[in-house]
């Protein structure tokens, strides 16, 4: 199910993915939203001790606010606020350093003075994204789907790329278990469209079961 390397094939892939039929059927219409809310609520309850511990660590090591909201694009391109634990200091103006201009890559630069040790660990284990379970319960996100992109990035999309918004964005997805960390997310839209074209309960379960091993392998590398 994992796609082959696509760096040199992305342009060819775009021509084949110029149109993706909107996913239909009972699972997409009712089964997937019901599973998202049920499993999301249960996961939120089970993860509450971890959420509390992370909140205390962030408050102690980074300060307030403990969480921040970021505008992202969701189903049908509608914007919503993604919830995340803070992993970086709020202000870099008092600490001068060379930081890349592209904000999508800023947090990955070791030169960024906003970095914190606790933040690196939270990102390494994806614990900073746990609050997004609340986005799932609210119906703004799904357990599985394309990751929500920044609104300002989506404004520069080519028309074919907007088709990734035919489904709700997810906590994890096909891109996360295959190409995560190897480039900017918008360069791998064809992987998201592969998911949109094949969304099903079977596909979602496969991605969910592969998410933890994929995250552990990256964290240990």
C-alpha positions in Angstrom: 0.0 0.0 0.0 3.0 2.3 0.5 3.6 4.4 -2.6 6.9 4.2 -4.3 9.3 7.2 -4.2 7.6 9.9 -6.2 10.1 12.8 -6.3 10.8 12.3 -10.0 7.3 11.1 -10.8 5.2 13.9 -9.2 4.5 15.7 -12.4 3.4 12.5 -14.2 1.3 11.6 -11.2 -0.5 15.0 -11.3 -1.8 14.3 -14.8 -3.3 11.0 -13.7 -4.9 12.6 -10.6 -6.4 15.6 -12.3 -9.8 14.3 -11.2 -10.8 12.2 -8.2 -14.5 11.2 -7.8 -15.9 12.3 -4.4 -16.0 9.2 -2.1 -19.4 7.9 -1.6 -21.2 5.0 0.2 -22.5 4.2 3.7 -19.1 4.1 5.3 -18.1 7.6 4.1 -21.5 9.1 4.8 -22.2 7.6 8.2 -19.9 4.8 9.3 -16.6 6.8 9.2 -18.0 9.9 11.1 -19.6 7.6 13.8 -16.3 5.7 14.2 -14.4 8.9 14.4 -16.5 10.4 17.2 -16.8 7.1 19.2 -13.2 6.1 19.0 -12.0 9.7 19.3 -14.0 10.2 22.5 -12.7 6.9 23.9 -9.1 7.8 23.0 -9.5 11.2 24.5 -10.6 9.7 27.8 -7.9 7.1 27.8 -5.3 9.7 26.9 -6.4 12.1 29.6 -3.6 11.2 32.0 -1.0 11.8 29.2 -2.7 15.0 28.2 -2.5 16.3 31.8 1.1 15.3 32.1 2.1 17.0 28.9 0.2 20.1 29.9 2.1 20.3 33.1 5.4 19.8 31.4 4.7 22.5 28.8 3.5 24.9 31.5 6.6 24.2 33.5 9.2 24.3 30.8 7.7 26.6 28.1 5.1 28.6 29.9 1.6 29.8 28.9 -0.5 29.4 26.9 -0.1 25.6 27.1 -1.9 25.1 23.8 -2.3 27.1 20.7 -4.8 27.2 17.8 -3.8 27.3 14.2 -6.1 27.9 11.2 -6.1 24.9 8.8 -8.3 23.8 5.9 -10.7 21.0 6.4 -13.6 19.3 4.6 -14.6 21.2 1.4 -11.8 23.8 2.1 -13.6 25.2 5.2 -11.1 26.7 7.8 -11.1 25.5 11.4 -8.8 25.8 14.4 -6.4 22.9 14.9 -5.4 22.3 18.5 -1.8 21.6 19.5 0.4 21.7 22.5 3.0 24.4 22.3 6.5 23.0 21.6 8.4 26.3 21.1 9.0 29.6 22.8 6.6 32.3 21.7 9.1 35.1 20.8 12.3 34.8 18.9 12.9 38.6 18.5 15.0 38.8 21.7 17.2 35.8 20.6 18.8 36.5 17.3 19.6 33.6 15.0 19.4 32.7 11.4 16.0 31.1 10.7 14.8 29.9 7.3 12.2 32.2 5.7 9.7 29.4 4.9 7.6 29.0 8.0 6.8 25.4 7.1 10.4 24.5 7.6 11.2 27.0 10.5 10.4 24.6 13.3 12.8 22.0 11.8 15.8 24.3 11.9 18.2 23.6 14.8 19.2 27.3 14.5 15.7 28.4 15.5 16.1 29.9 19.1 12.5 29.0 20.0 13.4 25.3 20.3 13.0 23.6 23.7 14.0 20.2 24.8 10.5 19.3 25.9 9.2 20.5 22.6 11.6 18.3 20.6 10.4 15.2 22.6 6.7 16.1 22.1 7.2 16.4 18.4 9.4 13.2 18.2 6.5 11.2 19.7 3.7 13.3 18.2 2.4 14.0 21.6 1.9 17.7 20.6 -0.9 16.6 18.4 -2.9 14.7 21.0 -5.3 17.7 21.5 -6.5 17.1 18.0 -8.6 14.2 19.3 -11.0 17.0 20.4 -11.1 18.2 16.8 -12.1 14.6 15.9 -14.8 14.5 18.5 -16.1 17.9 17.2 -16.3 16.5 13.7 -13.7 18.8 12.3 -11.2 16.1 11.7 -11.2 12.3 11.2 -9.0 9.6 12.6 -7.6 8.9 9.1 -7.3 11.4 6.3 -5.0 13.9 4.7 -3.3 16.1 7.3 -4.9 19.6 7.5 -2.7 22.2 5.7 -2.2 25.9 6.7 -4.8 28.2 5.1 -2.1 30.4 3.6 -0.5 27.4 1.9 -3.8 26.2 0.5 -4.3 29.6 -1.0 -1.4 28.8 -3.3 -2.7 25.4 -4.3 -3.1 24.3 -7.9 -6.8 23.4 -8.7 -6.1 19.6 -8.6 -4.6 19.8 -5.1 -7.9 21.1 -3.6 -9.3 17.6 -4.1 -7.6 16.5 -0.9 -10.4 18.4 0.8 -13.1 16.0 -0.5 -12.7 14.2 2.9 -12.1 15.4 6.4 -8.4 15.9 7.4 -7.0 13.2 9.7 -4.8 12.6 12.7 -2.9 10.2 10.5 -3.0 9.2 6.9 -1.3 7.5 4.0 1.4 10.2 3.8 2.2 9.9 7.5 3.0 6.2 7.3 5.0 6.4 4.1 6.8 9.8 3.4 6.5 11.9 6.5 9.5 14.0 7.2 11.0 13.6 3.7 9.6 16.9 2.3 6.9 19.5 2.5 3.4 18.0 2.8 2.0 19.9 -0.2 4.6 18.2 -2.5 3.0 14.8 -1.8 -0.6 15.7 -2.5 -0.8 12.8 -4.9 -0.5 10.4 -1.9 -3.5 12.1 -0.3 -5.5 11.8 -3.5 -4.6 8.1 -3.6 -6.3 7.9 -0.2 -9.3 9.9 -1.3 -9.8 7.6 -4.3 -9.7 4.4 -2.2 -11.2 5.5 1.2 -12.8 2.5 3.0 -13.0 0.9 6.4 -10.4 -1.6 5.4 -8.0 1.2 4.2 -8.6 3.2 7.4 -7.9 0.2 9.6 -4.7 -0.6 7.7 -3.4 3.0 8.1 -4.4 3.1 11.8 -2.6 -0.2 12.6 0.5 1.0 10.7 0.7 4.4 12.3 2.3 3.4 15.6 5.0 1.2 14.1 5.8 3.9 11.6 6.0 6.5 14.3 8.2 4.3 16.5 10.6 3.6 13.6 11.0 7.3 12.9 11.4 8.2 16.5 14.1 5.6 16.9 16.0 6.6 13.8 
